[in-house]
Amino acid sequence: MATYNANPHTNKVGELQSQVDDVKNIMTQNIDRVLERGERLDDLIVKTDDLQATAESFQKTSTKIARKMWWKNTKMIIIIVVIVAVIVLIIILLATGVIPT
């Protein structure tokens, strides 16, 4: 037993085994981190897809609303022009005496 403990070759094997165990632990930790990162990337991809779908929906809705508001604005302008034209016509007819006062 004394010769086994005194053998320097055995100590080197023990040191190498210890280093291998350390490297193995570090690699296991690295693999765990990579897997966690992969899961986070998958979550990020899902969130990105959801955001893209929401953005497309928002764009379609905003385009519809913009068109609707443009038509509403155009109708309002037409109504105002017609009212002003009627008022101007009434003033002209009153001024020329076509409509008696």
N, C-alpha and C positions, 0 to 999 in steps of 0.2 A: 504494500500500500504506500509506503514511503517513496518508493521509486516512481510510482504513478504520479504523485503530487509534485515530485521534484523534476519530472520530465518537462522541459521547456516547450516541447512540441505540443503537449497537451494544453498548456496555457494558451498557446497561439490558436489552437483549434477552438478553445473556449472563447477567446476574444473574437475570432472570426464568426463563431456562432452568435455571439452577442451582437456584433455588427449586422449580421444577416437578420436577426430578429428586429433590430432597430429599423433597418431599411424596410422590412416587411410591414412593420407598424406604420411607418411614414407612408408607404405605398397604399396601405389600406385606408388611411386617413385621406389621402389624395383621391382615391377612387370614390370614397364617400362624398367628398366635396364636389367631384365632377358629377356624380349622380344627383346631388342636391341642386347643383347649377342647372343640370338638364331639366329637372322638374320645374325650376323657376322659369327657365326658358320656355317650357311647354305652357306654363301659366301665362307668360307674357304673350306668346303666340295666340292663345285663345282670347286674351283681352284685346289684342291688336285686331283680330278678326271681328270681334264684337264692335269695336270702335269703328272699323271700316264700314260695317253694315249700318251702324247708327249714323255715320257721316253721310252715307248714300241716301238714307231715308231723310235726313235733315235737308240735304240738297234738293231732293225731289219736292219735299213739302215747302221749302222756302221758295222754290221756283213757282209752284202753284199759287202760293200766297202773293208773290210779287206780281204775277199775271192778273190775279183777281183784284189786287189793289190798283193796278194800272187801269183795268177796265172801269173800276169804280171811280177813279180820278177822271178818266175820260168822260164818263157819263155825267159827272158833276160839272165838268167844263162845258159840255154840250148844253146842259140844263141852264147854266148861268148865261151862256151866249144867247140862248133862245129867250130867256127872260129879259135880258138887256135889249135884244132886238125888238121884242114886243113893247117894252117901255119906250124905246126910241121911236118906234112906229106910232104909238099912241101920242107922243109929244108932237111928232111931225104932223099927224092928222089933226090934232088940236090947234097947232099953230097955223095950218093952212085953212082951217075953217071947215074941213070936210066933216068933222064931228062937231056939232054945235055945242056950245057950253051953256 
